[in-house]
Amino acid sequence: MMRICGLNKTTLLDYPGHVAAAIFLGGCNFRCPFCQNGDLVLRPESQRVIDEQEIYAFLEKRKGVLSGVCITGGEPTLEKDLSAVIRKIKGMGYLVKLDTNGYRPETLRELLAEGILDYIAMDVKNCMDRYRETTGCSHIDIEKIRESIYLIKGCGIDYEFRTTVVKELHSDENMVKLGKEIEGAKAYFLQGYQESGGVISPGFHSCTKMEMEKKAALVRRFVSNVQLRGVE
């Protein structure tokens, strides 16, 4: 039984080029202090769980209106039934996008081998020097992150890497190092941090649009398609 803790019935933002629904799964193996979904990550048991059959019934009704489903979290790859749920959604005629932090490359490899994903978005949290600090986890095995980056770059389906840029965590020097790690990627998005009531550790700050544009320019030395998202 999957821990489905939320459903966005219609989104134009979560799946590029498609009108989609977004399914939110509870629980995560990271504790990024700037994460916006604090309750979903830290207290998934406090969230109302939506029955899978309710999701399937909704998707059945929305055929022809929606073209894609984004599975996000939390961290979806923690769910042992993820593959079965994706196959069910694919069988209904939907394209499936998976959001992931990339810390379970073995799961990504299995899903890609099954050929049931149409799009992957991986959050690359920071350069490897600052990964443990940025994820709030001192035990992080950096090679798992590198393995997922390598897998996704060669996966043959649409994908993007993305980073939520936090003023205190993402210096220009860090962004250059990060750019080297994803060199040659198809697409990379820099997302603006926004303080909200759901943040795990409030008190961080966003960068100005000018600062974000500078960081994007630095990364373009390694990735030609770098765009800003959610920056005003």
C-alpha positions as MATLAB code, in Angstrom:
seq = 'MMRICGLNKTTLLDYPGHVAAAIFLGGCNFRCPFCQNGDLVLRPESQRVIDEQEIYAFLEKRKGVLSGVCITGGEPTLEKDLSAVIRKIKGMGYLVKLDTNGYRPETLRELLAEGILDYIAMDVKNCMDRYRETTGCSHIDIEKIRESIYLIKGCGIDYEFRTTVVKELHSDENMVKLGKEIEGAKAYFLQGYQESGGVISPGFHSCTKMEMEKKAALVRRFVSNVQLRGVE';
ca = [
       0.000    0.000    0.000;
       1.578    3.251   -1.141;
       1.609    6.258    1.190;
      -0.191    8.658   -1.144;
      -0.499   11.841    0.895;
      -1.635   14.332   -1.709;
      -3.067   14.844   -5.177;
      -2.829   17.965   -7.321;
      -5.603   17.313   -9.808;
      -4.349   19.642  -12.521;
      -0.909   21.180  -12.996;
       0.710   22.903  -15.952;
       4.058   23.216  -14.149;
       5.051   19.766  -12.916;
       5.325   17.948  -16.253;
       6.842   20.147  -18.986;
       4.639   20.318  -22.068;
       1.730   18.406  -20.539;
      -1.433   18.988  -18.551;
      -0.870   16.595  -15.683;
      -1.872   15.437  -12.234;
       0.709   15.233   -9.451;
       0.699   12.466   -6.841;
       2.587   13.195   -3.591;
       4.098   10.286   -1.662;
       5.079   10.548    1.999;
       8.482    9.964    3.566;
      12.014   10.837    2.481;
      15.571    9.642    3.071;
      16.895   13.235    3.109;
      16.290   16.055    5.581;
      17.103   19.109    3.470;
      16.713   22.028    5.885;
      15.159   24.248    3.194;
      12.573   21.625    2.107;
       9.074   23.081    1.640;
       7.252   19.819    2.444;
       8.286   19.444    6.069;
       5.215   17.503    7.236;
       5.356   15.161    4.241;
       9.025   14.395    4.937;
       9.160   14.374    8.740;
       5.639   13.315    9.679;
       4.092   11.361    6.798;
       1.991    9.405    9.309;
       0.229   12.687   10.212;
      -1.006   13.122    6.645;
      -4.293   11.773    5.325;
      -3.544    8.756    3.149;
      -5.426    8.613   -0.150;
      -6.446    5.146   -1.267;
      -4.833    3.984   -4.519;
      -8.220    3.059   -5.961;
      -9.371    6.646   -5.448;
      -6.407    7.819   -7.537;
      -7.122    5.323  -10.305;
     -10.817    6.285  -10.389;
      -9.868    9.952  -10.699;
      -7.395    9.238  -13.518;
      -9.989    7.123  -15.340;
     -12.400   10.071  -15.312;
      -9.742   12.506  -16.526;
      -8.660   10.562  -19.599;
      -8.525   12.897  -22.557;
      -8.128   15.942  -20.306;
      -4.854   15.015  -18.641;
      -1.952   13.516  -20.582;
       0.595   12.954  -17.828;
       1.045   12.007  -14.180;
       3.915   13.281  -12.046;
       4.897   11.089   -9.104;
       6.666   13.192   -6.503;
       7.196   13.365   -2.745;
       8.791   13.008   -0.349;
      10.925   10.464   -2.176;
       8.967    8.057   -4.411;
      11.757    5.472   -4.815;
      11.340    4.457   -1.159;
       8.004    2.821   -2.022;
       8.265   -0.902   -2.785;
       5.058   -0.808   -4.861;
       6.230    2.079   -7.049;
       6.808   -0.046  -10.157;
       3.374   -1.688   -9.945;
       1.631    1.671   -9.532;
       3.504    3.180  -12.477;
       2.603    0.188  -14.662;
      -1.052    0.621  -13.699;
      -0.993    4.329  -14.597;
       0.845    3.629  -17.860;
      -1.780    1.011  -18.677;
      -4.408    3.744  -18.479;
      -2.639    5.591  -21.274;
      -0.790    8.233  -19.278;
       2.778    9.433  -19.568;
       4.613    9.165  -16.246;
       7.186   11.587  -14.831;
       9.180   10.642  -11.735;
      10.695   13.181   -9.336;
      13.608   11.818   -7.320;
      16.572   12.837   -5.189;
      18.639   10.121   -6.873;
      19.711    8.331   -3.702;
      18.408    4.948   -4.838;
      20.141    4.375   -8.191;
      19.285    0.670   -8.045;
      15.571    1.531   -8.141;
      16.079    3.979  -10.989;
      17.964    1.304  -12.919;
      15.098   -1.181  -12.481;
      12.438    1.333  -13.554;
      14.446    2.349  -16.602;
      15.019   -1.301  -17.527;
      11.243   -1.851  -17.368;
      10.738    1.053  -19.788;
       7.843    2.482  -17.793;
       9.104    6.039  -17.265;
       8.713    8.870  -19.766;
      10.488   11.661  -17.878;
      12.803   11.870  -14.863;
      13.519   14.992  -12.823;
      16.384   14.611  -10.360;
      17.122   17.137   -7.666;
      20.889   17.626   -7.590;
      21.108   19.283   -4.196;
      24.545   20.915   -4.434;
      28.154   20.262   -5.364;
      29.463   17.077   -3.771;
      31.557   18.984   -1.197;
      28.390   20.353    0.410;
      25.948   17.502   -0.217;
      25.808   16.278    3.363;
      25.170   19.767    4.708;
      22.564   20.509    2.054;
      20.644   17.266    2.575;
      20.828   17.424    6.363;
      22.294   13.888    6.369;
      25.856   13.258    7.502;
      25.878    9.659    6.210;
      25.328   10.442    2.509;
      27.207    8.193    0.056;
      28.142   10.655   -2.679;
      28.804    7.872   -5.191;
      25.091    6.986   -5.191;
      24.326   10.520   -6.358;
      26.969   10.323   -9.069;
      25.648    6.937  -10.195;
      22.122    8.310  -10.597;
      23.406   11.324  -12.554;
      25.296    8.956  -14.865;
      22.259    6.663  -15.277;
      19.894    9.513  -16.068;
      22.224   11.189  -18.549;
      22.351    7.963  -20.529;
      18.758    6.816  -20.020;
      17.423    7.702  -23.479;
      14.225    9.360  -22.209;
      13.444   12.993  -21.425;
      14.987   14.221  -18.196;
      16.093   17.262  -16.276;
      18.348   18.026  -13.357;
      17.346   20.838  -11.028;
      18.596   22.635   -7.945;
      16.739   24.806   -5.453;
      19.192   27.661   -4.944;
      19.569   28.901   -1.369;
      21.723   31.956   -0.714;
      23.468   30.403    2.304;
      24.248   27.090    0.585;
      24.925   27.760   -3.094;
      27.884   30.041   -3.705;
      29.080   30.762   -7.247;
      32.031   28.447   -6.608;
      29.666   25.649   -5.541;
      27.608   26.123   -8.716;
      30.682   25.757  -10.918;
      31.571   22.486   -9.158;
      27.986   21.286   -9.530;
      28.035   22.164  -13.229;
      31.077   19.937  -13.721;
      29.241   17.008  -12.094;
      26.345   17.203  -14.597;
      28.404   18.289  -17.616;
      26.667   17.569  -20.913;
      23.195   17.196  -19.360;
      20.153   17.761  -21.561;
      18.483   20.329  -19.292;
      19.158   21.985  -15.944;
      16.838   24.250  -13.980;
      17.766   26.608  -11.159;
      14.774   27.070   -8.900;
      14.341   30.013   -6.572;
      14.038   29.240   -2.855;
      10.874   30.517   -1.184;
      10.404   30.737    2.563;
       7.107   29.254    3.749;
       5.446   27.822    6.834;
       6.237   24.291    5.693;
      10.028   24.696    5.597;
      11.911   22.226    7.821;
      14.362   24.861    9.122;
      13.142   28.414    8.404;
      15.553   31.321    8.087;
      17.191   30.774    4.702;
      17.160   33.401    1.968;
      16.578   33.460   -1.760;
      18.933   34.960   -4.324;
      17.974   37.950   -6.445;
      17.149   37.414  -10.105;
      20.486   38.967  -11.036;
      22.344   36.569   -8.716;
      20.423   33.624  -10.167;
      21.228   34.705  -13.722;
      24.911   34.881  -12.823;
      24.819   31.351  -11.415;
      23.036   30.108  -14.534;
      25.719   31.700  -16.725;
      28.453   29.947  -14.724;
      26.828   26.539  -15.200;
      26.329   27.110  -18.953;
      30.043   26.446  -19.364;
      29.121   22.790  -18.756;
      25.420   22.526  -19.671;
      24.112   24.514  -22.630;
      20.423   24.417  -21.627;
      20.233   26.125  -18.218;
      16.995   27.913  -17.277;
      15.567   29.681  -14.251;
      12.316   28.488  -12.733;
      10.192   30.288  -10.155;
      12.395   33.377  -10.165;
      10.925   36.865  -10.314;
];
